[in-house]
Amino acid sequence: MARQSGKTISEVVLDALRQYRPHCASSPPLKGIAAWRRLLRADRRPGVGRPETPIEALYDEATGLPR
């Protein structure tokens, strides 16, 4: 196909990828969307997330190397 069109193989592949449209993935299932929304709402609630570890805690003070 590349020879016939006068393009490089990379150009042919990129053109094909740009034109690709999946057949069955028209929209995500509604159950999946609802589940993701529930998770996002739960993640926004105060006190749900773990406290962050300061970057300094990951390194040994004496050597400066990771623990």
Steps between C-alpha positions, in 0.01 A plus 500: 500500500787735580657439158169546322425829673855634492503539878723352765377208708485728803276746315267220388474364855438847646228567240335168584510576873350845446212350302439210740163499672422216741176320413351412837644769727243768421438593864608363835245292691286704737575271795871573456441875492289488817766296677774747404289792618443329836873442539580860413243630749639274773853617422396864548363437851722646772711252692487229232845554353820394672738772622787565265849384589756780472765435236773538763370191680591284200875576524760417762629822659856374538555368147236682298407169339151351484410286798 
